[in-house]
Amino acid sequence: MKRAALAAKIDHTVLGPTTTAGDVARVVDEATEAGMNVCIPPCYLDSVASDAPDALTIATVVGFPHGQADPEIKREAGSVAWKAGADELDVVLNVGRLKAGEDDAVADELRAVVASVPIPVKVIIEAGLLTDDETHRACEVAVDADADMLKTSTGFADGEPSGATVAAVELMADYLPVKASGGINDYETAMAMIEAGAERIGASSGLAILDGAPS
């Protein structure tokens, strides 16, 4: 895949616990120059959205990284993020409740977030922490909640293998468009995910991925 086409599929990401305004500014500049999107912490949305070019798609996270905030807090966080300038939301599913069989509660929570904003919502399911059966159920919950996209992982879960895997992407792609995220550091890995069915790549290594792409 040529560089420009691949760039449009990458959410150039900076979400670590030590992320500064300077880190976010750098990622925004890199994404703007290369034609990528960005995924940034919600606390920096105001400053980024006010200065960012219209062509830049800005995603942020809700319930990150463990998905265990109160459902009302997650709904409000999504609404606040949209009003602050987010173009897309990446919302962490409550994995513990899913594993406990509380699928209806998980769906209700996600449905409330989706209904509170007029922008696309991706549901992060933490596939590395789920069995195949649980992954199917997580995907079904996201579909029931009218989510727009599924995302493999946060990249911050304890015990998570490598984040995104080809097997997880293939399974998830049967339900909704997929954003593969976690452990994607080069062109070859990104292309393996895209060939498995991913339509978006989330990575802090956006420039390194593009370095391997033909011009």
N, CA, C and O of each residue as an XYZ file, in Angstrom:
860
protein
N       0.848     -1.201      0.000
C       0.000      0.000      0.000
C       0.880      1.246      0.000
O       1.844      1.337      0.761
N       0.541      2.201     -0.857
C       1.357      3.401     -0.948
C       1.207      4.283      0.285
O       0.219      4.207      1.015
N       2.212      5.114      0.491
C       2.329      5.893      1.722
C       1.093      6.750      2.006
O       0.595      6.750      3.132
N       0.597      7.469      1.021
C      -0.523      8.376      1.247
C      -1.783      7.616      1.640
O      -2.510      8.042      2.538
N      -2.043      6.503      0.981
C      -3.226      5.709      1.300
C      -3.122      5.111      2.698
O      -4.108      5.064      3.433
N      -1.932      4.655      3.062
C      -1.736      4.077      4.387
C      -1.839      5.150      5.468
O      -2.416      4.903      6.528
N      -1.296      6.319      5.219
C      -1.328      7.401      6.211
C      -2.754      7.717      6.642
O      -3.009      7.970      7.820
N      -3.674      7.703      5.697
C      -5.069      8.034      6.003
C      -5.725      6.999      6.912
O      -6.764      7.267      7.514
N      -5.116      5.814      7.010
C      -5.651      4.747      7.854
C      -5.028      4.730      9.254
O      -5.455      3.948     10.104
N      -4.036      5.569      9.503
C      -3.309      5.529     10.773
C      -3.799      6.604     11.730
O      -3.881      7.780     11.376
N      -4.124      6.180     12.955
C      -4.367      7.114     14.053
C      -3.051      7.239     14.818
O      -2.726      6.386     15.644
N      -2.308      8.286     14.547
C      -1.011      8.522     15.188
C      -1.307      8.891     16.649
O      -2.004      9.869     16.919
N      -0.779      8.108     17.574
C      -1.308      8.091     18.939
C      -0.288      8.481     19.990
O       0.881      8.102     19.907
N      -0.741      9.248     20.991
C       0.075      9.506     22.174
C      -0.863      9.509     23.376
O      -1.629     10.453     23.568
N      -0.800      8.439     24.192
C      -1.750      8.255     25.285
C      -1.098      7.814     26.590
O      -1.800      7.469     27.540
N       0.211      7.819     26.654
C       0.887      7.351     27.856
C       0.629      8.235     29.064
O       0.206      9.381     28.909
N       0.878      7.722     30.274
C       0.590      8.473     31.493
C       1.445      9.717     31.692
O       1.089     10.594     32.479
N       2.566      9.803     30.988
C       3.433     10.977     31.132
C       3.282     11.955     29.971
O       4.097     12.867     29.827
N       2.263     11.784     29.149
C       2.069     12.627     27.968
C       1.913     14.098     28.343
O       1.092     14.452     29.190
N       2.704     14.938     27.706
C       2.657     16.379     27.940
C       2.016     17.089     26.749
O       1.801     16.493     25.694
N       1.716     18.370     26.941
C       1.187     19.175     25.837
C       2.186     19.220     24.682
O       1.792     19.241     23.516
N       3.474     19.234     25.009
C       4.494     19.227     23.968
C       4.479     17.939     23.168
O       4.655     17.964     21.950
N       4.270     16.811     23.838
C       4.177     15.526     23.139
C       3.000     15.540     22.163
O       3.115     15.089     21.023
N       1.882     16.060     22.626
C       0.693     16.109     21.780
C       0.920     17.028     20.579
O       0.532     16.694     19.460
N       1.544     18.176     20.807
C       1.827     19.105     19.712
C       2.716     18.451     18.662
O       2.507     18.636     17.463
N       3.699     17.694     19.108
C       4.595     17.005     18.167
C       3.820     15.998     17.330
O       3.977     15.961     16.110
N       2.985     15.178     17.968
C       2.215     14.163     17.258
C       1.245     14.809     16.273
O       1.066     14.314     15.160
N       0.627     15.898     16.675
C      -0.296     16.602     15.776
C       0.456     17.138     14.560
O      -0.026     17.026     13.433
N       1.627     17.715     14.783
C       2.429     18.226     13.665
C       2.833     17.100     12.723
O       2.747     17.238     11.503
N       3.276     15.979     13.301
C       3.697     14.835     12.476
C       2.523     14.294     11.667
O       2.667     13.994     10.481
N       1.372     14.169     12.300
C       0.196     13.642     11.605
C      -0.267     14.583     10.502
O      -0.624     14.143      9.409
N      -0.259     15.868     10.792
C      -0.685     16.848      9.795
C       0.229     16.815      8.575
O      -0.237     16.849      7.436
N       1.520     16.751      8.824
C       2.495     16.721      7.728
C       2.371     15.457      6.892
O       2.512     15.506      5.670
N       2.107     14.316      7.542
C       2.101     13.025      6.844
C       0.730     12.617      6.330
O       0.628     11.676      5.543
N      -0.331     13.306      6.758
C      -1.673     12.940      6.330
C      -2.334     11.880      7.186
O      -3.263     11.206      6.739
N      -1.857     11.725      8.433
C      -2.455     10.774      9.364
C      -3.540     11.453     10.194
O      -3.714     12.671     10.135
N      -4.270     10.645     10.971
C      -5.178     11.137     12.000
C      -4.404     11.165     13.314
O      -3.254     10.728     13.360
N      -5.023     11.676     14.387
C      -4.386     11.606     15.706
C      -5.359     11.026     16.724
O      -6.577     11.123     16.571
N      -4.795     10.422     17.767
C      -5.562      9.982     18.924
C      -4.824     10.501     20.151
O      -3.684     10.113     20.405
N      -5.477     11.382     20.914
C      -4.810     12.106     21.986
C      -5.640     12.053     23.267
O      -6.829     11.740     23.214
N      -5.033     12.354     24.420
C      -5.790     12.374     25.672
C      -6.841     13.487     25.653
O      -6.623     14.537     25.048
N      -7.967     13.260     26.307
C      -9.042     14.263     26.273
C      -8.667     15.593     26.912
O      -9.251     16.620     26.567
N      -7.716     15.602     27.825
C      -7.364     16.855     28.505
C      -6.713     17.870     27.578
O      -6.623     19.050     27.919
N      -6.255     17.424     26.405
C      -5.596     18.339     25.469
C      -6.482     18.705     24.279
O      -6.028     19.387     23.360
N      -7.728     18.264     24.288
C      -8.591     18.497     23.130
C      -8.813     19.969     22.832
O      -8.724     20.386     21.678
N      -9.100     20.757     23.851
C      -9.407     22.172     23.637
C      -8.317     22.882     22.857
O      -8.589     23.567     21.871
N      -7.076     22.713     23.307
C      -5.972     23.427     22.674
C      -5.684     22.907     21.276
O      -5.355     23.683     20.379
N      -5.805     21.598     21.086
C      -5.521     21.023     19.770
C      -6.610     21.391     18.771
O      -6.315     21.830     17.660
N      -7.862     21.212     19.165
C      -8.966     21.434     18.234
C      -9.060     22.880     17.773
O      -9.495     23.148     16.653
N      -8.662     23.802     18.617
C      -8.774     25.214     18.253
C      -7.765     25.619     17.189
O      -7.993     26.582     16.456
N      -6.662     24.903     17.094
C      -5.604     25.267     16.153
C      -5.413     24.273     15.008
O      -4.745     24.585     14.022
N      -5.989     23.088     15.132
C      -5.736     22.034     14.146
C      -6.397     22.352     12.807
O      -7.453     22.983     12.772
N      -5.785     21.922     11.711
C      -6.418     22.114     10.400
C      -7.702     21.301     10.305
O      -7.824     20.252     10.939
N      -8.646     21.775      9.524
C      -9.939     21.096      9.396
C      -9.798     19.668      8.893
O     -10.617     18.809      9.219
N      -8.767     19.412      8.102
C      -8.598     18.087      7.507
C      -8.124     17.039      8.511
O      -8.191     15.843      8.226
N      -7.645     17.467      9.680
C      -7.121     16.532     10.665
C      -8.263     15.905     11.462
O      -9.058     16.614     12.079
N      -8.341     14.574     11.446
C      -9.314     13.856     12.265
C      -8.722     13.631     13.652
O      -7.645     13.051     13.791
N      -9.434     14.094     14.673
C      -8.949     14.008     16.051
C      -9.808     13.009     16.818
O     -11.010     13.210     16.993
N      -9.182     11.939     17.270
C      -9.853     10.960     18.127
C      -9.354     11.126     19.559
O      -8.228     11.568     19.790
N     -10.196     10.769     20.503
C      -9.774     10.734     21.901
C     -10.384      9.512     22.565
O     -11.154      8.779     21.946
N     -10.037      9.297     23.827
C     -10.437      8.081     24.522
C     -11.417      8.389     25.655
O     -11.423      9.481     26.223
N     -12.236      7.396     25.959
C     -13.205      7.484     27.051
C     -13.099      6.213     27.893
O     -13.077      5.106     27.353
N     -13.033      6.374     29.216
C     -12.905      5.207     30.084
C     -11.561      4.533     29.967
O     -11.436      3.340     30.243
N     -10.560      5.277     29.562
C      -9.237      4.723     29.266
C      -8.382      4.684     30.538
O      -8.410      5.645     31.308
N      -7.612      3.596     30.789
C      -7.473      2.423     29.923
C      -8.276      1.196     30.346
O      -8.268      0.201     29.622
N      -8.975      1.222     31.495
C      -9.580     -0.007     32.005
C     -11.091     -0.108     31.820
O     -11.663     -1.174     32.046
N     -11.746      0.973     31.415
C     -13.171      0.903     31.130
C     -14.074      0.798     32.335
O     -15.247      0.456     32.191
N     -13.558      1.085     33.532
C     -14.316      0.812     34.751
C     -14.943      2.047     35.395
O     -15.425      1.969     36.525
N     -14.946      3.173     34.705
C     -15.626      4.359     35.229
C     -17.125      4.104     35.290
O     -17.657      3.264     34.564
N     -17.796      4.843     36.169
C     -19.248      4.752     36.253
C     -19.858      5.036     34.878
O     -19.385      5.930     34.176
N     -20.894      4.298     34.480
C     -21.494      4.500     33.156
C     -21.891      5.944     32.867
O     -21.716      6.420     31.745
N     -22.423      6.644     33.865
C     -22.816      8.034     33.654
C     -21.600      8.917     33.400
O     -21.658      9.851     32.600
N     -20.503      8.616     34.083
C     -19.265      9.370     33.871
C     -18.753      9.149     32.450
O     -18.295     10.091     31.802
N     -18.827      7.921     31.967
C     -18.370      7.636     30.606
C     -19.248      8.351     29.571
O     -18.752      8.883     28.578
N     -20.551      8.351     29.824
C     -21.446      9.054     28.898
C     -21.129     10.546     28.876
O     -21.047     11.154     27.809
N     -20.952     11.125     30.048
C     -20.661     12.553     30.127
C     -19.294     12.868     29.527
O     -19.124     13.892     28.866
N     -18.320     11.987     29.758
C     -16.980     12.199     29.205
C     -17.013     12.211     27.681
O     -16.318     13.002     27.043
N     -17.824     11.331     27.105
C     -17.953     11.324     25.656
C     -18.553     12.613     25.131
O     -18.080     13.163     24.136
N     -19.589     13.097     25.793
C     -20.237     14.332     25.379
C     -19.294     15.529     25.522
O     -19.227     16.384     24.638
N     -18.574     15.580     26.633
C     -17.624     16.678     26.856
C     -16.525     16.652     25.792
O     -16.135     17.697     25.272
N     -16.030     15.462     25.470
C     -14.967     15.340     24.467
C     -15.445     15.817     23.097
O     -14.712     16.505     22.385
N     -16.659     15.457     22.734
C     -17.205     15.916     21.449
C     -17.311     17.446     21.421
O     -16.929     18.081     20.439
N     -17.825     18.023     22.490
C     -17.976     19.481     22.544
C     -16.620     20.189     22.541
O     -16.515     21.341     22.122
N     -15.581     19.487     23.016
C     -14.237     20.074     23.037
C     -13.529     19.951     21.695
O     -12.453     20.519     21.509
N     -14.123     19.213     20.755
C     -13.530     19.145     19.422
C     -13.164     17.777     18.906
O     -12.587     17.668     17.824
N     -13.481     16.721     19.647
C     -13.168     15.377     19.160
C     -14.032     15.026     17.952
O     -15.225     15.328     17.918
N     -13.418     14.387     16.966
C     -14.139     13.914     15.790
C     -14.567     12.464     15.932
O     -15.500     12.018     15.264
N     -13.882     11.722     16.806
C     -14.177     10.309     17.042
C     -13.867      9.977     18.502
O     -13.005     10.601     19.120
N     -14.583      8.982     19.047
C     -14.330      8.517     20.403
C     -13.910      7.042     20.386
O     -14.507      6.224     19.687
N     -12.881      6.720     21.161
C     -12.467      5.332     21.377
C     -12.827      4.990     22.822
O     -12.160      5.442     23.753
N     -13.877      4.196     23.011
C     -14.447      3.941     24.337
C     -14.076      2.540     24.802
O     -14.281      1.564     24.080
N     -13.531      2.444     26.007
C     -13.116      1.148     26.541
C     -14.316      0.418     27.140
O     -14.986      0.929     28.038
N     -14.572     -0.769     26.633
C     -15.605     -1.635     27.168
C     -15.225     -2.109     28.566
O     -14.043     -2.287     28.859
N     -16.222     -2.317     29.437
C     -15.954     -2.831     30.779
C     -15.738     -4.343     30.697
O     -16.694     -5.118     30.703
N     -14.475     -4.747     30.620
C     -14.118     -6.150     30.416
C     -14.588     -7.019     31.583
O     -15.065     -8.135     31.377
N     -14.453     -6.504     32.811
C     -14.856     -7.293     33.963
C     -16.331     -7.655     33.924
O     -16.704     -8.792     34.210
N     -17.161     -6.697     33.573
C     -18.593     -6.968     33.491
C     -18.920     -7.935     32.354
O     -19.807     -8.778     32.485
N     -18.201     -7.809     31.242
C     -18.418     -8.757     30.148
C     -18.066    -10.168     30.602
O     -18.827    -11.107     30.370
N     -16.912    -10.314     31.250
C     -16.487    -11.632     31.712
C     -17.451    -12.207     32.744
O     -17.576    -13.426     32.867
N     -18.132    -11.335     33.486
C     -19.093    -11.792     34.488
C     -20.452    -12.122     33.874
O     -21.373    -12.522     34.585
N     -20.578    -11.955     32.565
C     -21.825    -12.268     31.891
C     -22.841    -11.143     31.898
O     -24.008    -11.357     31.569
N     -22.409     -9.946     32.268
C     -23.327     -8.806     32.345
C     -23.395     -8.073     31.010
O     -23.201     -6.859     30.945
N     -23.669     -8.811     29.964
C     -23.633     -8.248     28.610
C     -24.645     -7.116     28.421
O     -24.359     -6.127     27.745
N     -25.824     -7.267     29.017
C     -26.849     -6.227     28.856
C     -26.389     -4.911     29.472
O     -26.615     -3.845     28.900
N     -25.741     -4.980     30.641
C     -25.246     -3.769     31.299
C     -24.154     -3.116     30.471
O     -24.096     -1.891     30.358
N     -23.292     -3.935     29.895
C     -22.216     -3.408     29.054
C     -22.802     -2.733     27.820
O     -22.360     -1.653     27.428
N     -23.791     -3.368     27.215
C     -24.425     -2.794     26.026
C     -25.146     -1.493     26.366
O     -25.075     -0.525     25.609
N     -25.839     -1.468     27.502
C     -26.557     -0.252     27.900
C     -25.595      0.918     28.083
O     -25.875      2.043     27.669
N     -24.461      0.632     28.710
C     -23.458      1.681     28.946
C     -22.933      2.238     27.629
O     -22.840      3.452     27.451
N     -22.592      1.346     26.714
C     -22.061      1.779     25.425
C     -23.125      2.504     24.604
O     -22.836      3.488     23.923
N     -24.351      2.008     24.679
C     -25.442      2.629     23.928
C     -25.655      4.076     24.378
O     -25.955      4.951     23.566
N     -25.496      4.313     25.678
C     -25.664      5.666     26.206
C     -24.580      6.597     25.677
O     -24.859      7.757     25.374
N     -23.355      6.109     25.563
C     -22.271      6.924     25.015
C     -22.544      7.237     23.548
O     -22.440      8.385     23.116
N     -22.894      6.196     22.786
C     -23.163      6.379     21.358
C     -24.286      7.397     21.146
O     -24.204      8.251     20.263
N     -25.329      7.294     21.963
C     -26.486      8.184     21.792
C     -26.197      9.621     22.205
O     -26.932     10.535     21.831
N     -25.126      9.825     22.979
C     -24.850     11.171     23.503
C     -24.042     12.035     22.544
O     -23.859     13.227     22.792
N     -23.557     11.448     21.451
C     -22.697     12.206     20.537
C     -23.082     11.931     19.082
O     -23.602     10.859     18.776
N     -22.831     12.892     18.177
C     -23.116     12.701     16.764
C     -21.876     12.294     15.961
O     -21.833     12.476     14.744
N     -20.883     11.752     16.638
C     -19.626     11.390     15.979
C     -19.387      9.891     16.117
O     -19.976      9.253     16.990
N     -18.528      9.314     15.266
C     -18.268      7.880     15.332
C     -17.686      7.431     16.680
O     -16.854      8.113     17.278
N     -18.151      6.268     17.132
C     -17.670      5.675     18.380
C     -17.052      4.315     18.079
O     -17.690      3.438     17.496
N     -15.792      4.159     18.493
C     -15.112      2.868     18.409
C     -15.137      2.241     19.802
O     -14.935      2.933     20.799
N     -15.381      0.950     19.870
C     -15.402      0.248     21.150
C     -14.134     -0.592     21.286
O     -13.875     -1.484     20.478
N     -13.346     -0.291     22.325
C     -12.111     -1.036     22.591
C     -12.472     -2.251     23.440
O     -12.950     -2.099     24.564
N     -12.247     -3.455     22.913
C     -12.709     -4.657     23.611
C     -11.611     -5.402     24.365
O     -11.913     -6.363     25.073
N     -10.360     -4.998     24.240
C      -9.235     -5.695     24.880
C      -9.235     -7.179     24.521
O      -9.318     -8.043     25.394
N      -9.143     -7.457     23.231
C      -9.221     -8.837     22.746
C      -8.156     -9.742     23.359
O      -8.374    -10.946     23.496
N      -7.009     -9.177     23.730
C      -5.956     -9.987     24.320
C      -6.308    -10.550     25.680
O      -5.657    -11.480     26.154
N      -7.332     -9.998     26.317
C      -7.771    -10.473     27.627
C      -8.996    -11.375     27.538
O      -9.491    -11.852     28.560
N      -9.487    -11.612     26.326
C     -10.728    -12.350     26.135
C     -10.504    -13.690     25.448
O      -9.584    -13.841     24.644
N     -11.351    -14.658     25.772
C     -11.408    -15.888     24.998
C     -12.102    -15.590     23.673
O     -12.665    -14.510     23.494
N     -12.065    -16.531     22.759
C     -12.762    -16.320     21.483
C     -14.255    -16.118     21.711
O     -14.867    -15.258     21.079
N     -14.844    -16.904     22.611
C     -16.269    -16.753     22.891
C     -16.563    -15.366     23.455
O     -17.544    -14.733     23.065
N     -15.714    -14.891     24.374
C     -15.903    -13.558     24.942
C     -15.705    -12.471     23.898
O     -16.384    -11.444     23.929
N     -14.785    -12.692     22.981
C     -14.573    -11.718     21.906
C     -15.807    -11.619     21.020
O     -16.218    -10.522     20.642
N     -16.398    -12.764     20.689
C     -17.651    -12.743     19.921
C     -18.729    -11.964     20.674
O     -19.438    -11.149     20.083
N     -18.848    -12.214     21.966
C     -19.869    -11.525     22.764
C     -19.594    -10.020     22.829
O     -20.521     -9.214     22.749
N     -18.326     -9.645     22.973
C     -17.976     -8.224     23.002
C     -18.354     -7.548     21.683
O     -18.866     -6.429     21.672
N     -18.100     -8.228     20.593
C     -18.459     -7.679     19.282
C     -19.976     -7.534     19.149
O     -20.467     -6.530     18.633
N     -20.708     -8.536     19.615
C     -22.165     -8.487     19.554
C     -22.712     -7.334     20.395
O     -23.659     -6.657     19.995
N     -22.107     -7.118     21.561
C     -22.509     -6.011     22.428
C     -22.302     -4.677     21.711
O     -23.169     -3.804     21.753
N     -21.156     -4.522     21.054
C     -20.866     -3.280     20.338
C     -21.857     -3.051     19.201
O     -22.304     -1.926     18.979
N     -22.194     -4.106     18.489
C     -23.192     -3.991     17.420
C     -24.542     -3.580     18.003
O     -25.219     -2.701     17.470
N     -24.922     -4.225     19.101
C     -26.201     -3.898     19.747
C     -26.247     -2.437     20.208
O     -27.309     -1.815     20.234
N     -25.082     -1.904     20.569
C     -25.014     -0.517     21.050
C     -24.914      0.497     19.917
O     -24.818      1.699     20.165
N     -24.936      0.018     18.673
C     -24.849      0.888     17.488
C     -23.494      1.574     17.365
O     -23.404      2.681     16.833
N     -22.446      0.928     17.851
C     -21.093      1.462     17.673
C     -20.723      1.448     16.189
O     -21.293      0.698     15.397
N     -19.762      2.291     15.835
C     -19.348      2.397     14.440
C     -18.168      1.509     14.099
O     -17.988      1.124     12.943
N     -17.366      1.181     15.098
C     -16.127      0.456     14.839
C     -15.708     -0.297     16.097
O     -16.089      0.074     17.207
N     -14.925     -1.353     15.918
C     -14.314     -2.090     17.009
C     -12.822     -1.811     17.028
O     -12.205     -1.623     15.979
N     -12.247     -1.784     18.213
C     -10.804     -1.583     18.356
C     -10.248     -2.721     19.194
O     -10.834     -3.091     20.211
N      -9.126     -3.274     18.775
C      -8.625     -4.490     19.407
C      -8.224     -4.303     20.857
O      -8.516     -5.166     21.685
N      -7.557     -3.191     21.194
C      -6.975     -3.087     22.524
C      -6.502     -1.672     22.818
O      -6.372     -0.837     21.924
N      -6.247     -1.428     24.106
C      -5.675     -0.152     24.525
C      -4.159     -0.146     24.386
O      -3.553      0.908     24.192
N      -3.547     -1.325     24.487
C      -2.087     -1.408     24.534
C      -1.553     -1.237     25.943
O      -0.339     -1.246     26.147
N      -2.451     -1.079     26.934
C      -2.025     -0.839     28.303
C      -2.536     -1.894     29.282
O      -2.356     -1.737     30.489
N      -3.164     -2.958     28.801
C      -3.743     -3.951     29.691
C      -2.684     -4.925     30.200
O      -1.874     -5.431     29.424
N      -2.695     -5.184     31.506
C      -1.786     -6.168     32.085
C      -2.089     -7.535     31.497
O      -3.247     -7.938     31.393
N      -1.029     -8.246     31.112
C      -1.191     -9.593     30.610
C      -1.601     -9.673     29.158
O      -1.738    -10.763     28.604
N      -1.797     -8.525     28.540
C      -2.196     -8.508     27.137
C      -1.027     -9.003     26.296
O       0.104     -8.560     26.496
N      -1.281     -9.929     25.344
C      -0.174    -10.422     24.508
C       0.550     -9.286     23.789
O       1.406     -8.634     24.387
N       0.231     -9.041     22.542
C       0.907     -7.966     21.826
C      -0.071     -6.873     21.439
O       0.241     -6.008     20.621
N      -1.252     -6.918     22.029
C      -2.270     -5.959     21.611
C      -3.046     -6.535     20.451
O      -3.846     -7.453     20.630
N      -2.820     -6.012     19.278
C      -3.526     -6.503     18.094
C      -2.909     -7.797     17.590
O      -1.690     -7.966     17.600
N      -3.768     -8.702     17.151
C      -3.310     -9.926     16.491
C      -4.135    -10.127     15.225
O      -5.268     -9.659     15.121
N      -3.549    -10.825     14.279
C      -4.258    -11.115     13.034
C      -5.536    -11.893     13.322
O      -6.580    -11.610     12.735
N      -5.460    -12.874     14.225
C      -6.632    -13.702     14.530
C      -7.769    -12.860     15.098
O      -8.928    -13.037     14.721
N      -7.436    -11.945     16.007
C      -8.468    -11.095     16.598
C      -9.106    -10.198     15.544
O     -10.326    -10.036     15.513
N      -8.280     -9.620     14.685
C      -8.815     -8.736     13.639
C      -9.742     -9.513     12.708
O     -10.814     -9.025     12.350
N      -9.340    -10.700     12.321
C     -10.180    -11.513     11.427
C     -11.528    -11.819     12.067
O     -12.564    -11.754     11.405
N     -11.513    -12.149     13.346
C     -12.763    -12.454     14.051
C     -13.637    -11.204     14.138
O     -14.828    -11.258     13.832
N     -13.061    -10.096     14.548
C     -13.817     -8.862     14.777
C     -14.368     -8.270     13.492
O     -15.433     -7.651     13.495
N     -13.646     -8.457     12.391
C     -14.046     -7.859     11.116
C     -15.353     -8.436     10.577
O     -15.951     -7.868      9.664
N     -15.797     -9.558     11.134
C     -17.084    -10.115     10.729
C     -18.254     -9.308     11.295
O     -19.397     -9.486     10.873
N     -17.967     -8.426     12.245
C     -19.027     -7.679     12.924
C     -19.085     -6.202     12.514
O     -20.142     -5.697     12.136
N     -17.951     -5.525     12.593
C     -17.871     -4.093     12.316
C     -16.482     -3.782     11.760
O     -15.581     -4.615     11.857
N     -16.297     -2.599     11.181
C     -14.945     -2.187     10.808
C     -14.035     -2.212     12.038
O     -14.480     -1.949     13.155
N     -12.768     -2.529     11.821
C     -11.837     -2.754     12.933
C     -10.677     -1.768     12.901
O     -10.103     -1.482     11.850
N     -10.351     -1.255     14.092
C      -9.114     -0.522     14.300
C      -8.178     -1.438     15.072
O      -8.453     -1.798     16.217
N      -7.069     -1.814     14.441
C      -6.064     -2.654     15.098
C      -5.096     -1.754     15.848
O      -4.540     -0.819     15.272
N      -4.894     -2.029     17.123
C      -4.058     -1.160     17.948
C      -3.328     -1.980     19.001
O      -3.884     -2.918     19.572
N      -2.084     -1.618     19.247
C      -1.282     -2.301     20.248
C      -0.191     -3.135     19.612
O      -0.474     -4.151     18.977
N       1.056     -2.715     19.776
C       2.183     -3.498     19.275
C       2.425     -3.404     17.787
O       3.144     -4.235     17.232
N       1.848     -2.419     17.124
C       2.044     -2.262     15.673
C       3.106     -1.189     15.467
O       2.832      0.003     15.603
N       4.308     -1.621     15.140
C       5.449     -0.708     15.122
C       6.126     -0.570     13.771
O       7.062      0.217     13.632
N       5.674     -1.320     12.769
C       6.340     -1.233     11.469
C       5.344     -1.505     10.345
O       4.211     -1.926     10.578
N       5.797     -1.252      9.130
C       4.944     -1.375      7.955
C       4.417     -2.792      7.772
O       3.245     -2.991      7.452
N       5.290     -3.778      7.977
C       4.899     -5.166      7.753
C       3.768     -5.580      8.687
O       2.813     -6.232      8.264
N       3.878     -5.202      9.956
C       2.835     -5.560     10.919
C       1.535     -4.832     10.600
O       0.454     -5.416     10.680
N       1.641     -3.567     10.240
C       0.447     -2.813      9.880
C      -0.262     -3.443      8.685
O      -1.488     -3.558      8.672
N       0.504     -3.845      7.697
C      -0.097     -4.435      6.504
C      -0.716     -5.789      6.808
O      -1.730     -6.151      6.210
N      -0.122     -6.545      7.728
C      -0.716     -7.831      8.118
C      -2.094     -7.603      8.732
O      -3.021     -8.377      8.491
N      -2.227     -6.552      9.518
C      -3.513     -6.230     10.130
C      -4.526     -5.784      9.073
O      -5.690     -6.181      9.115
N      -4.085     -4.972      8.145
C      -4.976     -4.498      7.081
C      -5.421     -5.661      6.199
O      -6.586     -5.743      5.810
N      -4.501     -6.544      5.892
C      -4.851     -7.705      5.078
C      -5.806     -8.643      5.815
O      -6.561     -9.387      5.188
N      -5.769     -8.603      7.155
C      -6.685     -9.424      7.955
C      -8.063     -8.793      8.064
O      -9.010     -9.437      8.515
N      -8.178     -7.527      7.651
C      -9.474     -6.882      7.657
C      -9.547     -5.555      8.382
O     -10.602     -4.922      8.398
N      -8.442     -5.115      8.987
C      -8.452     -3.833      9.698
C      -8.596     -2.673      8.715
O      -7.975     -2.665      7.652
N      -9.417     -1.705      9.082
C      -9.582     -0.504      8.262
C      -8.847      0.689      8.844
O      -8.681      1.709      8.176
N      -8.406      0.561     10.092
C      -7.661      1.635     10.753
C      -6.559      1.012     11.603
O      -6.710     -0.099     12.113
N      -5.458      1.728     11.751
C      -4.333      1.304     12.580
C      -4.108      2.350     13.654
O      -3.985      3.535     13.347
N      -4.054      1.929     14.908
C      -3.705      2.834     15.995
C      -2.292      2.548     16.442
O      -1.975      1.413     16.797
N      -1.429      3.560     16.432
C      -0.027      3.313     16.754
C       0.684      4.601     17.132
O       0.412      5.666     16.579
N       1.596      4.482     18.083
C       2.452      5.621     18.411
C       3.622      5.705     17.434
O       4.382      6.673     17.439
N       3.756      4.680     16.599
C       4.863      4.598     15.642
C       4.405      4.896     14.222
O       4.858      4.260     13.271
N       3.512      5.858     14.082
C       2.974      6.159     12.757
C       4.029      6.473     11.723
O       3.958      5.989     10.594
N       5.015      7.287     12.100
C       6.058      7.644     11.135
C       6.912      6.443     10.763
O       7.288      6.285      9.602
N       7.221      5.594     11.740
C       8.023      4.403     11.454
C       7.262      3.469     10.514
O       7.855      2.864      9.621
N       5.969      3.355     10.713
C       5.155      2.528      9.809
C       5.208      3.082      8.389
O       5.392      2.331      7.431
N       5.048      4.377      8.258
C       5.056      4.996      6.923
C       6.411      4.923      6.260
O       6.496      4.919      5.032
N       7.497      4.863      7.061
C       8.830      4.765      6.483
C       9.004      3.514      5.638
O       9.833      3.488      4.729
N       8.215      2.461      5.938
C       8.325      1.225      5.166
C       7.435      1.182      3.949
O       7.515      0.246      3.154
N       6.584      2.181      3.791
C       5.624      2.162      2.695
C       6.216      2.743      1.413
O       6.982      3.706      1.465
N       5.868      2.167      0.268
C       6.317      2.771     -0.991
C       5.634      4.098     -1.225
O       4.485      4.297     -0.831
N       6.352      5.011     -1.872
C       5.801      6.336     -2.117
C       4.851      6.333     -3.312
O       4.294      7.373     -3.661
